[in-house]
Amino acid sequence: MNESFLRSIRDIAGDAYVTDAPAARFAYRQDASLFGGTDAAVIVRPGSTEDVSRIMALASRHGVPVVVRGGGSSIYGQPPGVPGKNLLLDMTRMNRVLSMNPQGMTVTAEAGIIMSRLQQACNRAGFYLFVPAAPVHTVSLGGWLSGAAGGGGIWWEIISITAVLPDGTVVRTGGGPGTHVRQTEAYSRIMGGPDLTGMFIGDGGSFGVKTEVTVRLLGLPAVTRASILVFRTLDNVLDLMARHVARVTPHPFDPLLVFGPGANELFSADGSSADMFTVMALMQGHTAAETDARRDAFAAIAAELGGEHTPELDALAGMMARAPDQESEMEMFGLGFFNGLGLAAWLPFNMPRPRMAEVYPRLVQWREDRIAEAERRGFECQARFEFMAPSDQCSVTGEVDAFFKDSTSPELRAFVRDMIRDYQEFTHELGLLDVYNQGMMSRLNAGCWSDGYRALYSSVKQALDPQHILNPGLWLDREPGSRSDTP
Ligand SMILES: Cc1cc2nc3c(=O)[nH]c(=O)nc-3n(C[C@H](O)[C@H](O)[C@H](O)COP(=O)(O)OP(=O)(O)OC[C@H]3O[C@@H](n4cnc5c(N)ncnc54)[C@H](O)[C@@H]3O)c2cc1C
């Protein structure tokens, strides 16, 4: 990267926030996944929307590829960009809550803020953000809404996004002052024009760099109730799920989590419920009376469908009947629990709810076949973990994970990496799409795009990023300056 370009970048972001040191470049080649981080020539930590705008304008003038990074928690790796030539924008310096609007029930924050920090700020103000089980201590707001769309991430709660386009132009979507010159605040993203906010959700960061986001808030629920039961068949679990989502929306206050046999084996000391499903329904509300009524309505349906109580699960449900401000502690427990199981082959799925009965057993069988192959090669599978949850009325998201011993063995890591990739190819053959729009997963998804959808994506990308400098190669195989955009 040439010296005068680097000097200009240092002038914009400040010397302390720009580096091309080998140690830093090495560090940013790592991430939370088995697929790896980005090979960058220089790393920049911008401090404001203006910094990002000036950096993008400069990169665009010089045709320098730019890759964006939030918390680095992608499961499928970071965007490769053009290895060795990238300017990597680490967004985590932009971590402030900019405004809390208690009357209008919105919060505006910089996109690099880590979700737990944002959640805590909202909780302190008496509000709540829907955070469906993501690793909140590492995931950034901008990374989550770019890379984990739909069932996994947040989308409907997002009202307005400030994004810097590849040429440095700053846009603010969502009906507020950035959209409508007489409107002083963003309060609804679907009025006054097409939903251009949605365009930046799940784009993997290929249309713009998000710098600020306005999110709709919910009142912090004061009361939690839980109902935890065992079911002997998947069919009954799916019937329960169908009746649950017809009554209440599981998102955000009535989540239903189902754990499969492998997870049960880990939970129960004697393995007694190992071949069953455990259903955990949480009800979060504002008064005990209202929340108890929802729990009792759920319990009546569960009893009708053969749900069984055990003294241990009833005791656990009692313990969970507490305020949700301990979510953060639960998250730390969750991370410790999974780390202790070994090297994870994360095998997530997301599908239309009616397909579950047919498809779910095939996913479990696929995993079992691959575990048998691992064992033939001398690798030891220490644990299996299955869960599923309706993300809304229409879809179910979940995982059928496997965990292996000796997590540092390079052969095992290669095996698990292939397992993750092959599993996703299998789910695509079955017609499922994953919730994650990031790393190798974006390429896999784009490989299944119809001609029309690909043409629409390419036209938008071409119009916004004619030189293809922002997260190049994330979806389609087109490097800066080239004309081909075949996947
Ligand atoms: C162990 C584990 C468990 C997980 N469980 C869940 C779960 O239950 N639910 C869930 O939703 N997710 C889950 N995730 C996935 C995680 O939420 C997503 O991968 C999320 O996208 C990561 O956000 P990040 O800030 O770390 O982004 P990164 O990994 O840094 O980036 C992800 C993508 O977003 C782009 N990007 C990042 N910031 C910006 C920005 N400001 N502007 C434009 N583009 C940007 C990047 O270029 C990249 O393409 C899990 C991940 C791990 C490692």
The ligand as an SDF file (V2000), in Angstrom:
LIG
                    3D

 53 58  0  0  0  0  0  0  0  0999 V2000
  -20.3210  -19.4980   19.0280 C   0  0  0  0  0  0  0  0  0  0  0  0
  -21.2400  -18.6390   18.1880 C   0  0  0  0  0  0  0  0  0  0  0  0
  -22.6220  -18.7400   18.3780 C   0  0  0  0  0  0  0  0  0  0  0  0
  -23.4930  -17.9340   17.6410 C   0  0  0  0  0  0  0  0  0  0  0  0
  -24.8490  -18.0010   17.8790 N   0  0  0  0  0  0  0  0  0  0  0  0
  -25.6880  -17.1260   17.2710 C   0  0  0  0  0  0  0  0  0  0  0  0
  -27.0920  -17.0780   17.5620 C   0  0  0  0  0  0  0  0  0  0  0  0
  -27.5830  -17.8590   18.3780 O   0  0  0  0  0  0  0  0  0  0  0  0
  -27.8700  -16.1650   16.9320 N   0  0  0  0  0  0  0  0  0  0  0  0
  -27.3190  -15.2920   16.0390 C   0  0  0  0  0  0  0  0  0  0  0  0
  -28.0180  -14.4290   15.5160 O   0  0  0  0  0  0  0  0  0  0  0  0
  -26.0140  -15.3530   15.7060 N   0  0  0  0  0  0  0  0  0  0  0  0
  -25.2020  -16.2230   16.3120 C   0  0  0  0  0  0  0  0  0  0  0  0
  -23.8680  -16.2380   15.9900 N   0  0  0  0  0  0  0  0  0  0  0  0
  -23.4030  -15.4900   14.8300 C   0  0  0  0  0  0  0  0  0  0  0  0
  -23.1900  -14.0030   15.0030 C   0  0  0  0  0  0  0  0  0  0  0  0
  -24.2770  -13.3840   15.6110 O   0  0  0  0  0  0  0  0  0  0  0  0
  -23.0700  -13.4590   13.5830 C   0  0  0  0  0  0  0  0  0  0  0  0
  -22.0140  -14.1030   12.9390 O   0  0  0  0  0  0  0  0  0  0  0  0
  -22.8620  -11.9430   13.5140 C   0  0  0  0  0  0  0  0  0  0  0  0
  -22.9910  -11.5530   12.1670 O   0  0  0  0  0  0  0  0  0  0  0  0
  -21.4750  -11.5800   14.0190 C   0  0  0  0  0  0  0  0  0  0  0  0
  -21.3810  -10.1890   14.2180 O   0  0  0  0  0  0  0  0  0  0  0  0
  -19.9460   -9.5170   14.3410 P   0  0  0  0  0  0  0  0  0  0  0  0
  -20.1240   -8.1280   14.8470 O   0  0  0  0  0  0  0  0  0  0  0  0
  -19.0280  -10.3940   15.0970 O   0  0  0  0  0  0  0  0  0  0  0  0
  -19.5850   -9.4300   12.8040 O   0  0  0  0  0  0  0  0  0  0  0  0
  -18.3060   -9.8910   11.9780 P   0  0  0  0  0  0  0  0  0  0  0  0
  -18.0810  -11.3600   12.1310 O   0  0  0  0  0  0  0  0  0  0  0  0
  -17.1630   -9.0080   12.2910 O   0  0  0  0  0  0  0  0  0  0  0  0
  -18.8270   -9.5760   10.5020 O   0  0  0  0  0  0  0  0  0  0  0  0
  -19.9100  -10.2760    9.9390 C   0  0  0  0  0  0  0  0  0  0  0  0
  -20.2400   -9.6480    8.5770 C   0  0  0  0  0  0  0  0  0  0  0  0
  -20.7840   -8.3500    8.7550 O   0  0  0  0  0  0  0  0  0  0  0  0
  -19.9910   -7.3600    8.0660 C   0  0  0  0  0  0  0  0  0  0  0  0
  -19.9490   -6.1700    8.9290 N   0  0  0  0  0  0  0  0  0  0  0  0
  -19.5520   -6.0960   10.2230 C   0  0  0  0  0  0  0  0  0  0  0  0
  -19.7370   -4.8510   10.6990 N   0  0  0  0  0  0  0  0  0  0  0  0
  -20.2440   -4.1130    9.6780 C   0  0  0  0  0  0  0  0  0  0  0  0
  -20.6450   -2.7570    9.5350 C   0  0  0  0  0  0  0  0  0  0  0  0
  -20.5810   -1.8810   10.5500 N   0  0  0  0  0  0  0  0  0  0  0  0
  -21.0820   -2.3440    8.3250 N   0  0  0  0  0  0  0  0  0  0  0  0
  -21.1650   -3.2110    7.2820 C   0  0  0  0  0  0  0  0  0  0  0  0
  -20.8260   -4.5040    7.3690 N   0  0  0  0  0  0  0  0  0  0  0  0
  -20.3740   -4.9490    8.5480 C   0  0  0  0  0  0  0  0  0  0  0  0
  -18.6320   -7.9980    7.8630 C   0  0  0  0  0  0  0  0  0  0  0  0
  -18.0020   -7.4640    6.7090 O   0  0  0  0  0  0  0  0  0  0  0  0
  -19.0120   -9.4630    7.6830 C   0  0  0  0  0  0  0  0  0  0  0  0
  -19.4040   -9.7170    6.3480 O   0  0  0  0  0  0  0  0  0  0  0  0
  -22.9600  -17.0340   16.6840 C   0  0  0  0  0  0  0  0  0  0  0  0
  -21.5750  -16.9420   16.4930 C   0  0  0  0  0  0  0  0  0  0  0  0
  -20.7100  -17.7330   17.2350 C   0  0  0  0  0  0  0  0  0  0  0  0
  -19.2130  -17.6120   17.0040 C   0  0  0  0  0  0  0  0  0  0  0  0
  1  2  1  0
  2  3  1  0
  2 52  2  0
  3  4  2  0
  4  5  1  0
  4 50  1  0
  5  6  2  0
  6  7  1  0
  6 13  1  0
  7  8  2  0
  7  9  1  0
  9 10  1  0
 10 11  2  0
 10 12  1  0
 12 13  2  0
 13 14  1  0
 14 15  1  0
 14 50  1  0
 15 16  1  0
 16 17  1  0
 16 18  1  0
 18 19  1  0
 18 20  1  0
 20 21  1  0
 20 22  1  0
 22 23  1  0
 23 24  1  0
 24 25  2  0
 24 26  1  0
 24 27  1  0
 27 28  1  0
 28 29  2  0
 28 30  1  0
 28 31  1  0
 31 32  1  0
 32 33  1  0
 33 34  1  0
 33 48  1  0
 34 35  1  0
 35 36  1  0
 35 46  1  0
 36 37  1  0
 36 45  1  0
 37 38  2  0
 38 39  1  0
 39 40  1  0
 39 45  2  0
 40 41  1  0
 40 42  2  0
 42 43  1  0
 43 44  2  0
 44 45  1  0
 46 47  1  0
 46 48  1  0
 48 49  1  0
 50 51  2  0
 51 52  1  0
 52 53  1  0
M  END
$$$$
